[in-house]
Amino acid sequence: MDISSPPGLGPALSRALAQSTWGYTYQDPAVLEAVTAWYADRHRVTVAPNHVLTAALPPKVTLRAVLAALGCGGRTVVVEPPVYGGFRNAAAAVGASCVPAPLSLVDGTYRRDLAALDAVLRRHRPRAILLCSPQNPLGRVWDAVELDELLRLCAGHGVAVVSDEVHSDLVLDADRTHTPAISVRSGAEVVIVSSPGKTFNVSGVPSSFVIGGDEAVTRAVRGQLNTWGVHPGSLVTDAMMVHLYTAEAAWLDQLVAELRRLRATLLAELATVPGLTVMRPTAGFLAWIDCRGLDPSGPAGRWFAERGVDVVGGTEFGSGYDGFVRWNYATDPTLLRAAVERLGAPSAS
């Protein structure tokens, strides 16, 4: 995000950096308490501290550790395109292959075809399904009923659900609520991977955490990290997470309000461009845009690039999405308007 991080973070870390001892450390119990308290307050879910594991790692690396701990190597995992491309990279890193179960675009909304997914699970017998909740690039918030249907289906097939929930604190609509996957009592094997990175715009400091549906899952992930030489506990990351999750809830509320305003600006501006259909995001700061009405002579991302607008092409989120792009709108509204103005004509360069 092109938005300042919480101003209180710098002073908090300065105090932490003033300590005199910088040797090895254990995972600070305070960070586990901060994460569990955040889930109780923000998401109304009770999480046992021994189900939580924090790491000074980007979430995509922690995701890789989860897949390895679940024994996905040499097996298949299911993804639901269009979806975050890092899922494919994490699967490949542990020797797993990805099987797509594409979401269906119905009346302008992407939905899960449970019958088609059931057929995929029966045919490929995957070890896990990678859930993106809220969904990237769609900005889609899965409701409790949709998650219950998915998890019960996976439980019936013995498929673990690995839920990437890094955008979970950025739900924009007052009538929508994020449902953590571990709160759905379905009998499925569930593990959440998340991070303060998107919530507080601190992705420049590697940080993530795992919440297992039971202690065994968390223990397995800890064991996997140990084999990589990664041990829970980081003086800087722990101090950062404790501060953010205990002192910056009000800042986050302001951020969400700002993202609502920026979303409104983007939707209004892009409505003036013929041939574009924007899928209205309900979480996060990313918009999925259907550009097939432009009828461009090539990938839609190239059409934007020719006009000097930097977006992510749809093929990053699965095959067959050449006609789509993802737009990050977490920036100054003046820049959003200027970018849309550029769409009127190709760049002179």
Buried (B, 14 or more C-beta within 10 A) or exposed (E): BEEEBBEBBEEBBEEBEEEEEEEEEEBBEBBBBBBBBBBEEBBEBEBEEEBBBBBBBBBBBBBBBBBBBBBBEEBBBBBBBBBBBBBBEBBEBBEBBBBBBBBEEEEEEBEBBBEEBBEBBEEBEBBBBBBBBBBBBBBBBBEEEBBBBBBBBBBEBEBBBBBBBBBBBBBBEEEBEBBBBBBBEBEBBBBBBBBBBBBBBBBEBBBBBBBBBBEEBBBBBBEBBEEEEBBBBBBBBBBBBBBBBBBBEEBBEEBBEBBEEBBEBBBEBBEEBEBBBBBBBBBBBBBBBBBBEBEBEEBBBBBBBBBBBEBBBBBBBBEEBBBBBBBBBBBEBEEBEEBBBBBEEEEEE
